[in-house]
């Protein structure tokens, strides 16, 4: 069976990478940018690091900032209308997953108007045309939306998140600059970092994993495990490591999928507006325990990548426990809550479990599951 890998045309990495935007815009002959960025990034001067570059080179742009942390159908529809009125011919997405997911949906609908109903994009949408060209500038180290073929939009009327998968939505250029991430507060650094670790671990164990993506995911786990604590302390080496580690994780999971950690996290974001990285971090160790028996010897390599010594001499039971323990300890060290007591209401568990089972990430989970088993996992975290 043929395996497919989809990545950016071009990506820039390291301190100062964002300055390459000007060269890319000029060399591609773009005329006007539609710049998607959320209100907080604009308020705190992060977006201006990009707009200052555009202004210095006399490159016109228009800002669109009607973007929620969990972007909605209305955010996308308003963005489509604003793009059409702007006269822009490309998009710059500055932000975390919310800005990039909004930009992807807008770009897809503009070039595939038959999908104007945002709900029609859920799952693997059969779009015919590539998105409006997107230049992606991540300001968080976690989602890897700048290198993935996925985006998530919230249907507020149904209290659910729609996972959309489309090879046509991947940004053409990514600028992965740790300097753009230096203003993240500790809590956001921790949450997005644990999101990246979840991507790497779920991608490594998903049913579709294969040798090339295993290579990406193991390296990502190694980099994230040694960098996240430092990044939370806002140390440059930690920021640089997380910028790279989360991108490498995205190179992998975007092409093979995820599992029920994400399936269970998505409804929490839709119903309670729980930060996605926090939800993933709380759920990850419990789901790792649940999946362990179907993962062969993969937890041995996860444990080693997490920095656990002596894995070669451990029994299967020992290295599986070591992997879970290492992930849980990292989560504790960076200040993530360890249960869902303050988030989930017992009366919502049936709805959450049904939503998680219907989620597009669930089929990739290494262990086949059911609504009832997912409900038991939620309850175990209360």
FENSUL-V555560 format. One record per residue. N is the residue number from 1. RES is the residue in three letters. OMEGA is omega in degrees with one decimal (999 if undefined). Layout:
BEGIN
n-><N N>
res-><RES RES>
omega-><OMEGA OMEGA>
END
This chain:
BEGIN
n-><1 2 3 4 5 6 7 8 9 10 11 12 13 14 15 16 17 18 19 20 21 22 23 24 25 26 27 28 29 30 31 32 33 34 35 36 37 38 39 40 41 42 43 44 45 46 47 48 49 50 51 52 53 54 55 56 57 58 59 60 61 62 63 64 65 66 67 68 69 70 71 72 73 74 75 76 77 78 79 80 81 82 83 84 85 86 87 88 89 90 91 92 93 94 95 96 97 98 99 100 101 102 103 104 105 106 107 108 109 110 111 112 113 114 115 116 117 118 119 120 121 122 123 124 125 126 127 128 129 130 131 132 133 134 135 136 137 138 139 140 141 142 143 144 145 146 147 148 149 150 151 152 153 154 155 156 157 158 159 160 161 162 163 164 165 166 167 168 169 170 171 172 173 174 175 176 177 178 179 180 181 182 183 184 185 186 187 188 189 190 191 192 193 194 195 196 197 198 199 200 201 202 203 204 205 206 207 208 209 210 211 212 213 214 215 216 217 218 219 220 221 222 223 224 225 226 227 228 229 230 231 232 233 234 235 236 237 238 239 240 241 242 243 244 245 246 247 248 249 250 251 252 253 254 255 256 257 258 259 260 261 262 263 264 265 266 267 268 269 270 271 272 273 274 275 276 277 278 279 280 281 282 283 284 285 286 287 288 289 290 291 292 293 294 295 296 297 298 299 300 301 302 303 304 305 306 307 308 309 310 311 312 313 314 315 316 317 318 319 320 321 322 323 324 325 326 327 328 329 330 331 332 333 334 335 336 337 338 339 340 341 342 343 344 345 346 347 348 349 350 351 352 353 354 355 356 357 358 359 360 361 362 363 364 365 366 367 368 369 370 371 372 373 374 375 376 377 378 379 380 381 382>
res-><UNK UNK UNK UNK UNK UNK UNK UNK UNK UNK UNK UNK UNK UNK UNK UNK UNK UNK UNK UNK UNK UNK UNK UNK UNK UNK UNK UNK UNK UNK UNK UNK UNK UNK UNK UNK UNK UNK UNK UNK UNK UNK UNK UNK UNK UNK UNK UNK UNK UNK UNK UNK UNK UNK UNK UNK UNK UNK UNK UNK UNK UNK UNK UNK UNK UNK UNK UNK UNK UNK UNK UNK UNK UNK UNK UNK UNK UNK UNK UNK UNK UNK UNK UNK UNK UNK UNK UNK UNK UNK UNK UNK UNK UNK UNK UNK UNK UNK UNK UNK UNK UNK UNK UNK UNK UNK UNK UNK UNK UNK UNK UNK UNK UNK UNK UNK UNK UNK UNK UNK UNK UNK UNK UNK UNK UNK UNK UNK UNK UNK UNK UNK UNK UNK UNK UNK UNK UNK UNK UNK UNK UNK UNK UNK UNK UNK UNK UNK UNK UNK UNK UNK UNK UNK UNK UNK UNK UNK UNK UNK UNK UNK UNK UNK UNK UNK UNK UNK UNK UNK UNK UNK UNK UNK UNK UNK UNK UNK UNK UNK UNK UNK UNK UNK UNK UNK UNK UNK UNK UNK UNK UNK UNK UNK UNK UNK UNK UNK UNK UNK UNK UNK UNK UNK UNK UNK UNK UNK UNK UNK UNK UNK UNK UNK UNK UNK UNK UNK UNK UNK UNK UNK UNK UNK UNK UNK UNK UNK UNK UNK UNK UNK UNK UNK UNK UNK UNK UNK UNK UNK UNK UNK UNK UNK UNK UNK UNK UNK UNK UNK UNK UNK UNK UNK UNK UNK UNK UNK UNK UNK UNK UNK UNK UNK UNK UNK UNK UNK UNK UNK UNK UNK UNK UNK UNK UNK UNK UNK UNK UNK UNK UNK UNK UNK UNK UNK UNK UNK UNK UNK UNK UNK UNK UNK UNK UNK UNK UNK UNK UNK UNK UNK UNK UNK UNK UNK UNK UNK UNK UNK UNK UNK UNK UNK UNK UNK UNK UNK UNK UNK UNK UNK UNK UNK UNK UNK UNK UNK UNK UNK UNK UNK UNK UNK UNK UNK UNK UNK UNK UNK UNK UNK UNK UNK UNK UNK UNK UNK UNK UNK UNK UNK UNK UNK UNK UNK UNK UNK UNK UNK UNK UNK UNK UNK UNK UNK UNK UNK UNK UNK UNK UNK UNK UNK UNK UNK UNK UNK UNK UNK UNK UNK>
omega-><179.4 176.4 -176.6 173.3 177.7 180.0 175.4 169.6 -175.4 171.0 178.0 -175.2 174.7 -179.5 179.5 -176.9 -175.9 -179.9 -179.5 177.6 -176.4 -179.9 -179.1 179.5 -177.6 -178.0 179.2 175.9 178.5 -174.4 -176.4 -177.8 166.5 -169.2 179.7 178.4 -174.1 -173.0 -178.5 179.2 176.3 -178.5 -174.9 171.2 179.6 179.6 -177.5 175.8 176.9 -178.1 177.9 177.2 179.7 -178.4 -179.8 -178.9 178.4 178.0 -174.8 178.9 172.3 -176.9 170.2 -173.6 177.8 -173.0 176.5 177.0 170.2 -168.6 -172.8 175.5 179.8 175.6 -179.0 -177.7 176.6 178.6 177.3 178.9 -180.0 178.4 -178.4 -178.5 -170.7 -174.0 -179.9 175.8 173.5 -177.4 167.0 177.3 179.9 179.3 176.1 -177.2 -176.6 179.4 -177.0 178.2 176.8 179.8 -179.7 -179.4 177.6 -177.4 178.3 -177.0 179.0 -177.2 176.0 -171.0 176.9 177.1 -179.4 172.2 -173.4 -179.4 -179.0 -179.6 -177.4 -178.3 178.3 -175.9 -178.0 177.4 -176.4 -172.6 174.1 175.5 162.5 -178.7 -179.8 169.4 -171.2 178.9 -179.1 175.7 172.8 179.0 -177.0 -170.6 -174.3 -178.8 179.9 -177.7 -177.3 176.6 -176.1 166.7 -174.6 179.3 -178.5 171.6 -174.8 -179.5 -177.8 -178.0 -179.6 175.7 178.0 176.5 -177.9 -177.3 -173.4 179.4 -178.7 -174.1 -173.7 177.4 -179.4 179.1 174.8 179.1 -171.8 -170.6 -179.2 177.5 178.5 -177.1 -170.7 -179.3 178.4 174.9 -176.7 -175.7 179.8 176.5 179.8 -176.4 -178.9 177.1 177.5 172.4 179.1 178.1 177.1 176.0 -175.4 -177.1 177.9 177.9 -179.8 -174.9 -177.8 -175.9 -175.9 -177.3 175.0 -166.5 -177.7 -179.9 173.7 178.8 178.6 -171.6 179.4 177.7 178.4 177.9 -179.5 -177.1 -178.7 -178.5 -178.8 -172.1 -168.2 179.7 178.8 178.8 178.1 174.9 179.2 175.7 -175.2 -178.0 176.6 177.3 -179.5 179.3 -179.1 177.6 -179.7 -176.2 -179.0 178.2 179.6 175.6 178.0 176.8 -179.0 -169.2 177.8 -174.9 -179.5 176.8 -174.1 -177.2 -170.5 169.4 178.5 178.3 -179.7 -180.0 -176.2 179.0 177.7 176.9 -178.0 -174.0 -174.1 -175.6 177.5 175.9 -172.0 -179.2 177.7 179.2 179.0 -175.8 179.8 -173.4 -169.6 -177.3 -179.6 178.9 175.1 176.6 -179.8 -176.4 -166.2 -173.5 -178.3 -172.6 179.3 -179.1 -174.0 -179.2 175.0 -178.8 174.3 -179.7 179.6 179.5 177.1 177.2 178.6 -179.6 173.8 -176.9 -177.4 -178.6 -178.6 170.0 178.4 179.4 -178.3 -176.5 174.8 177.3 -179.3 179.0 179.7 -179.2 -179.2 178.3 -179.8 -179.4 177.0 178.8 177.9 -176.3 -177.7 169.5 179.4 173.8 -174.4 176.6 -177.3 -174.7 -177.0 -174.7 -169.6 173.0 -177.7 -177.1 179.4 -170.5 179.7 178.2 179.3 -176.5 177.3 177.9 179.6 -179.8 -179.8 -175.3 -176.2 -179.6 -173.0 -177.5 -179.9 -177.4 -175.9 177.7 175.6 -172.4 -179.9 176.9 -178.1 -179.9 176.1 177.4 178.6 177.6 176.3 -176.6 -179.7 -178.6 178.9 999>
END
